[in-house]
Amino acid sequence: MRILYVVNGFDRGGAEHGLVTLLENGAFDDHDLRVLALCRGRGDLADIVAARLGNRVRFATNGDTLTLWACATGFVSILRAGFAFRPQKMVLSLKQANVVGRLAAMLMPRLTCVAFEHIAEYRARKFQGLYGPLLRLLSGRVDEVWADCAETLEKTRRYFLPRRREGHVIPLFVAAGNGPSKTEYGSGSPVRLVAAGRLVARKNLALLVEAVSALHADGVDVRLDVYGDGPERQAIGTVIVERGLQDHVRLHGYRSDWVTQAASGDIFLNL
């Protein structure tokens, strides 16, 4: 099958990394896959994907952030790919790619359009109230829904107008059989806390920094290591400085070996 996979861009550690997981585990081995990213994204993930796919990956724009221009250019690029590649199925990952891709799919009625859902509730720093209604309005063009877990598949139903469509759970986390594991569980002093995730508001990592501040004020010796990157990094860094926690909280950014690093902590926290 000829498949066109459309994604916003390639930021390390976000939902975009799910494509790499699928590629590494042979999800598209029996298909002719092409990938179109609206922008390159931050970090080296775009290079990793390009090294694996070669000329089968294209970037609508080469910027590191998603812009309205990238979305407009992506719309045209999808139509061009539809004419040249003639995909039988188009997979749309993340909300902006879904908006652009569904609009383009309306001009390609024979194409099977797939919405790949990664989060149960749409949120955005800009246009927060727009995405839900807009995607619901455009959902009539969606023929199939993929989701990264059963809960996401169920809860995102409210963003789709009723019609007959297939739904599938596509897990995007794979634990290596020979990966690091924790062998000692006794906590020492300081208590070592670990958190990981994309630095966006819904991950509540700023709240975790506040909790460390409160513990520190009560005389509890704790250290927090955070693995991940994202748009909230500067804001979280400001909170760390304001609370005087530079010696207690460390933002490591995205680390591909974060599981190995986290295994040395005492408590892993996921908010």
Salt bridges, closest charged atoms under 4 A:
ASP11 OD2 - ARG42 NH2 2.91
ASP11 OD2 - ARG198 NH2 3.31
ASP32 OD1 - ARG34 NE 3.33
ASP44 OD1 - ARG12 NH1 2.53
ASP47 OD1 - ARG40 NH2 2.80
GLU117 OE2 - ARG102 NH2 3.88
GLU121 OE1 - ARG123 NH2 3.71
ASP143 OD2 - ARG141 NH1 2.90
ASP143 OD1 - ARG163 NH1 3.28
GLU144 OE1 - LYS89 NZ 3.23
GLU144 OE2 - HIS168 NE2 3.66
GLU151 OE2 - LYS155 NZ 3.10
GLU154 OE1 - ARG157 NE 3.06
GLU166 OE1 - HIS168 NE2 2.85
GLU210 OE2 - ARG243 NH2 2.82
ASP221 OD1 - ARG223 NH1 2.54
ASP225 OD1 - ARG250 NH2 2.84
ASP225 OD1 - HIS252 NE2 2.70
ASP229 OD2 - ARG233 NH1 3.90
GLU242 OE1 - ARG243 NH1 3.75
ASP257 OD1 - ARG255 NE 3.13
ASP266 OD1 - ARG192 NH2 2.87
